[in-house]
Amino acid sequence: MPGQNLTREEALRRSDLVKVNNYRVDLDLTQGDKTFRSRTVIDFDGSAGAEVFLDLIADQVHSVNLNGEELDPATVYADSRIALANLAESNTVTVEADCLYMHTGEGLHRFVDPVDGEAYTYSQFEVPDARRVYATFEQPNLKATYTFTVTTPKHWTVFSNSPTPQPRIEGEKAVFEFSETEKISTYLTAIVAGPYVGRTGELTSADGRIIPLGVYCRQSLEEHLDAEEIMDITRAGFQFFENEYGHTYPFRKYDQIFVPEYNAGAMENAGCVTFRDEYLFRVTPTEAAVEGRANTILHELAHMWFGDLVTMKWWNDLWLNESFAEYMSHLALAEGTRWTDAWTGFMLRKVWGMTQDQLPSTHPIVAEIRDLADVEVNFDGITYAKGAAVLRQLASYVGRDAFREGLRAYFKEHAWSNTELVNLLDKLEAASGRDLSEWSKVWLQEAGINLMRPEIKTDADGKLTSVEVIQESFNAGASLRPHRMAVAGYSLNAAGTEMERVLFSELDVTGERTSVDAFVGEKRPDVLLLNEGDLTYSKLRLDEQSLAAAREQIDKFTDPLIRGVLMTAAWDMVRDGEWAAADFVKLALRELPVETNSTLMALVLRQLGQALHQYVPHALRRDLMSEAAAALIKLAESTEPGSDAQLQFARAAVVYATSPEQIEWVKGVRAGTVEVPGLDVDIELKWSMLHTLVAEGALGETEIIEMEKLDPTLTGAQRAAGCRAAVPSKAVKQEVFTACMNDQSLANDTRINMMRGLWSQAALQPELYTELVEQYFAEVEAMWKANTHHTAETIAIMLFPSALAGDAAAAPEQAAKHWLEDHQGADTSAALIRLMRERLDETERAIRCQLV
């Protein structure tokens, strides 16, 4: 990591000195399995006599030629930079180098499929990793066109930003000479090469162009490639976005390629989107998973406009990419596909943003990004989910029609260029007639989250005499924000079967107190709910009477969106230590049997798990886990056979099975001696069951080997690694921990499975891990320096011993505090310090929750 940074000031200064016209990049991927040859020719205009630098991370630089003059690589190449002095007004630089294949999902990643031995490569360049493949001016505001030539083994194909050409065959090699791309940033370029297979289709753009579509994966996953559904969602997205943006699709084709060992969900490379291949479902997926994939497909498609056509000048406006793609993908889901209740599913993402916003590292949506290290840690819930929630509020604030009109004007003026926040706000102000300067200040340029609670007064007859929305600043110093939202009242109907809405008012909430005058004189409802419809972004509280009624009647609310708002408010109260986690467990077990929205069900199950493993006091955990598992087993056996709900209940029951009877149930279902009508005991469920049984000491290495033979795939190998890490032994935990911390040969996804398995017993058997706390804090800084950012971040987060919160012998919070006290100097990465503070905050929060 040292020597590979780039500051904002450096980038701004460089963009003042150069204008990049074209890259010609020649890659030879036939040089072996360690390195590939990279030759880059860049034509650029410069300020005569100036000195600038190129970015390149290479194993070896063979030559550098500037305007016909050979430069000595040993002299001009250092710390991932090539110094170029005495520029002319018109310049050509040529760089030849050998670059390394990566196994971390960064740069050009190379993977060998264990099923058939075939090798696959793909690029991942955001934020600063195009420089791992070719020499670049690595910053978003130096857009250019690109011409790629790629040499591969004869049986491979290659995808890039331009349409794939017919290759020229040279013996056992194939040479793909791509046409020039549109004008894009370096991080949006792409090379995907290997024996990929897939399906093709097309669509007609609003301007009459035929846009070729392609959906591809590696050969061993072809049977799981549901290309037609993926292309159907894509076509729906094209139609929606072209209409919404008033600008036709900006590129010539649209390929979607599912790749292995991928770090992110997907990447919006212009016209050549890559996805993690877990999105190809090898077993029956939950509806939540299918909706999640559809959202990701639409998220990346939205980026073709927000991010690719119009790109931020610098990474502080990353939100202009990610928040908009997040918001627009859910809007397209809700209005352009069969997922009409997508805003209920959005709660899963919104909770992520709210959680991030309450950490000590909270930052404005428009974050201060001083350098590349800053941007790497700001791909977070604020940039994505909070930003999207705030944009939804903005659309409500200015009006949907004005919002659409502003976006259309924005794309019309700024196509193929780089922008800042002010460029978008100008168009929205012109379209709506609203001054957004104050709105932008408090919502986009200030960190933190507000909290709203109702204050209710009634007379002797139970009629409302006053209803006020009280707004507080949850984060110190944060402004009270304006909110456009609804307030509603619900009461149990006469039959006692349903909670009916009896009061409703939509209003603007501003300042500390806002009166809901429309409710005065009405009978007090059983539940008074703020933010009905979930239009704004805020922490919510229920008054005491509403909380009691919601707890008893949660299963009688028929709208999943309302259940979601109530459950989210209750969960937030648990996290803030205002309500016992044990009570939330009981609330969740009452809500789950009636839940009809798959994504909301997944969210509640996730919160149930976090409550059981982290927030419930240690003394109550085993009994509550057993109670939860018993309820989930009963639901799995009684819910409609073959339904989505049955699948989710069964999967969760396997995870929480604790008692001897429950372990025997898992054993029996896995072996086929216990039948659950309609439940498909597929390969993933078998792996999950094996993981639980290994963690409980009921099965072991023999059964793991048997499963590996049954599932000889990459996923199977990863699941096996997770099972081996789950063995309930101090010696195994020590071995796994050390490997995950120090073994750089481990692929990221394999390591992730091992780290998940490692902590399998932490909630109930913390004594297995006590010695690992000291080792973590002794080794984490060296690990950070030895790895690329994404790998280091994943290890630092997943090995942090927060799972031991509340265990006096382990005392991870004390160890973290001591580490932070000892690492305040400039020698320690600011990004690592930020992560440690976040993990400490979550650990201390868990301890506080356990005391309620």
C-alpha positions, 0 to 999 in steps of 0.5 A: 500500500505505501507508494500507491496512493494518489491525493486529490491535490495531485489529481487536480494538478495533473488534470490542469497539465494534461488532456488525455486523448486515446489509449492503445493497450496491447495485452498478451495473456499467453505468457504463463500463469504469473504475469502477462505482457502489457504495452500501452501507447497514450496520446495526450496534450500537455503543458509545454515543459511541465512534468507529470506522472503515469500510474503503473503497478508492474512486476517489471517495466521493460521500456518507457518512450516519451515522444521518441526518447527512450527513458530509463525505467530504473530512473523514471519508475518508482512507487507505482509512478512513471515520471514524465518530464519536459512535456510537449504540447502534443505527446505520445508515451509508450510503456512496455511492462510485465504485470502480475495476475492477481488472486485478490479480485483486483487488477486482472484476476486469474482463476483456474476452475477445479471442475475442468482445469480451465483458466479464466481472467477478468478485470476489476479496476475501481478505484485505482487498479487499471494501473495493475494492467496498463499504464494510466492517468488513474483519475476519473476526470481524465476521460479518454477513448481506448483501443484494446488488443488482446492475445489469448489461447486459441479457444478463449473469447474476450469481452471489453467495452467495445463489441467483441471482434472476430479474432485473428488466429495465429497458430495456437493463439487468438488476437482480438482487435477491438474498435475504439471505445467511447470516452470514459474513465480508466476505472470503467474499462474492462478486459474479461478473457477465458473460455466463457460461454453464454447466450445472446439477445438484443433489444431496440433502443428508444432511438431505434438502434439494435443493442446486442445483449450477452450473458456469460459465465464459465463453462462449469456453471452453464446449466445455471445460467438463466440468461433469458430472465436476466435479459428480460430484466435488462430489457425492462431496465433499458425501457425504464431508464431511457424514459426516465433519463430522457437519454438513450443508452450511450454504448453500443452493446451490453454484456453481463458476465458472471465471474468467480472469486469476485469481491463486490456484487458487480461492477459497472464497466461501460457496456461490459458489466461483471457480476459475482457468479454466486448470482447464478443460482445452483439451487432453488433461490429464495425470492429475496435472492432473486429480487436482490439479483434483479436489483443488482442488474438494474443498479449496474444498468443505471450506472451506464448513465450515472457514472459512465456517461456522466462521471464525478470529477473526483471521488468525493462525489462518488455518491453521484454514482452509487446513491443514484444507482441504488435509488434508481434500481429500486425505482425501476424494480417497483415501477418497471418489473414484477417486484412492485413492493421493492421499496419494502425490500429496500429496508434491508439496504436502508438498515445498512445505511442507518447502522453505518451512520451511527458509527464514529466514522459517519461522514456526509453523503458528499464525503471529504475524500483526500486521497485513494485511501479515503475513497476505499473505505467510503464504499459503505452504507452511507454512500449507497443506502443512505444516499439512496434513501435521501434521494427518495426523500428529495424526489418527494420534496421537489416532486417526481415530475420535477425530479425527472425533468432535472435529471433529463436536463443534467444528462443533456448538458453533461453527457460524456463529461465530469460533474460535481454536486452543484451541476445536478442541484442546478438542474433540480432547482431549475425544474422544481423552482425550489432553492435546494442550498439549505436542503443540500447542506443539511442532507448531503453535506452534514453527517449523521441521522435524526431521531423522531418520536411522537408526543401524544396528549389525550382527553378523558374520553381518549380523544387526541388533543395534541399530536406532535412530531419531536425531532432530535439530533442523534449525532452531536452537532447535526442539523434538524432536517426537513422531512416530507413524510406521512403519519398514520394511526392503526387500530384493531378492527371489531373482529380482532383480526386486522390492524386497520389504518384509521388516521393518515396525514402527509406533512412537512416535518421541520425543526424540533416540533411539528404539529399533526393538526389533522389528528386533533379531536380523533380517537387515539389509535392503538398504534401511532406510526411516524414515517408511514410509507418509509419516505424519509430517512430517520431513526424512529421511536414508538410511544409506550402504548404504540410499542405495547400494541405493536408487540402484541398485534404485529401479526395483524398488520397486513401491509409488509411495508408497515410491518417493516417500518415497525420492525425497523423501529423496534430493532433500532430501539434494541441497538440503542439499549432502549428495549431488551434483545430478548423481547425483540426475539419474541417479536420476530417470532410473532412476526415471521409466520405472517410475513409475505415479503421475502426480503423483509423476512430475510431482514428479520431473520438476520436481525433475529440472528444478530440479537441471539448471537450478540445482543442477548445476555450470555446467560440467556443465549442457549435457551433463546436459541433453542426456543427460536430454533424450535419455532423455526422448525415448527414453521418449516414443517407447517408452512406451505410445502415448497414455498419460499417461506419454508425454505427460509425457515428451514435454513434459519432453523439449521443455523440456530439448532442447539438442543440435542433434539434439534441437532438430531432433527438436522441430522435426520433431515440431512440423511433423509430419515426425517421428512419435511414435506416440500422441502428441497434438501439441496446441496447448499442446505446439505452444506449448511447442515453439515456446518452445524453438525460439525460445529456441534461435534456431531459429524467431522472430517469423514463427512466433509470429504464425502461432501467434497466428492459430491460437490467438486466445485469451487463453491464446494471447496469453499464450503468445505473450508468453512466446515473445517474451520467450524470444528469445536477445538482450540487448536483448530481455531488457532490454526484457522485464525493464523492461516486467515491472518497470514496466508496470502495464497488463500483466495478471498472467498475461501478465506471468508468461508474459513473466517465465518466457520472460525466464529461458529461457537463464539456465542456459546463457547467463547472460551475457545477463542480467548487467546486469539484476542491478543494475537489479533491485535499483535498481528493486524497492522502487519497484515494490513501492510502486507495485503491489498486494500480489499483483502486487508479490510476483509481480514481486519473486519472479519477477524476482529473479535467482536463476537466475544463482546461481553465475555470478561475473559476475552475482553475484546473492547479493552484490547481494542482500546489499548491498540488504538491508544498505541497506534495514533501516529502517522505510521498507522493507516488512517483507514485501519484506525477507522475500521478499528474504531468502528469495530470497537463501537459495535463491540461496546454497543453489543455489551450495552445491549446485553445489559438491558 
